[in-house]
């Protein structure tokens, strides 16, 4: 190991040590299940905004968007990002305030709990099905986050994939089990800062490698590459239309926000509802800048390839390793550059962790709080409830590790429709619950059931043509 490589490792290890400390510090503030699963409803506006968006921006922000942009141009990633930005703003505008006030009034601390209390479901059918929906979609999604950690650590440290995955999963489970929702939210704030630094560093370093901004502009002159109505396969130079129907359906990704449990929980946890407008502005601005910068990195990446610094990638999936490869080049300069490269790689790790911890906590709350206490009526003391919550986090993680034990696991195929699953199952029900008094528990259950089932029917029976963003 040379000195530069040691500084790369030091930056990553320092990052992991910090999130572990955050978990330990926040553990002292958890006195009951409400604290563990909702942070005692005392999140400030900045933490709420940034933790909500960091938990949303998984590794596709630093890997997927740049890779797809590099290989196909900006159309697909632009319209997807545009839809997600609109969805972010509308979710904060229409859902955040009402859900915060309503959930506190009825004493709900989880999304399934909110549905059950809002619709006065004494049969627990709505509570059980909502909890089951979260488990079905989130456990495999969490597993994919563990697998991403395994691939990153194995490529960086040259260790076995399983060992790398275990290291990443142990860190995530440790700070989540110790500090609960508050630790996940505070660490997500820090992780969003690391992600932002990674994006900015790669932009400037990438422009230098490409030969300057003029070289980036020249490479982007490829026909259809920066068009919003066409896509270009840079390998074959073939241009295909990106029509109105495709644009609308791609922007529809933003509709999924209304049903995302890990984001809705942030709305329920904010300390003061009157601070939500500030959180909305912070969240929307950060999302727009982060996704726009990720698209720019993809364009810069193509210029770097054209300059001969990196070989052409064989597919958009291969191109997702763009930032990792650029970090490797950056680390070769000197020890300062190596430490900065380590921060960039920590940013990729932050993308994965900030999503995995929220998914892990949401799945665990569905098991311990909604199914065990809500459906089966198992009453526990506050101390035993906290212990059960932490043990549930551990059990969910063990299942996730088992699912992700194969680096080529098909679990990655599930990630793409988890977003659609929550959007279809929870999104409409959440909007009706907040805005239509006449909506009842049978309508809510029917909507949740039909939305969730239709995602599986559409995915596995109808089998539509594969979308470019699906693998993200």
Secondary structure, 3 states (H helix, E strand, C coil): CCHHHHHHHHHHHHHHHHHHHHHHHHHCCCCCHHHHHHHHHCECHHHHHHHHHHHHCCCHHHHHHHHHHHHHCCHHHHHHHHHHHHHHHHHHHHHHHHHHHHHHHHCCCCHHHHHHHHCCCCCCHHHHHHHHHHHHHHHHHHHHHHHHHHHHHHHHHCCCHHHHHHHHHHHHHHHHHHHHHHHHHHHHHHHHHHHHHHHHHHHHHHHHHHCCHHHHHHHCCCCCCCCCCEEEECCCCEEEECCHHHHHHHHHHHHHHHHCHHHHHHHHHECCHHHHHHHHHHHHHHHHHHHHHHHHHHHHHHHHHHCCCCCCCCCHHHHCCHHHHHHHHHCCCCHHHHHHHHHHHHHHHHHHHHHHHHHHHHHHHHHHHHHHHHHCCCCCCHHHHHHHHHHHHHHHHHHHHHHCCCCCCCHHHHHHHHHHHHHHHHHHHHHHHHHCCCCCHHHHHHHHHHHHHHHHHHHHHHCCCCCCCCCC
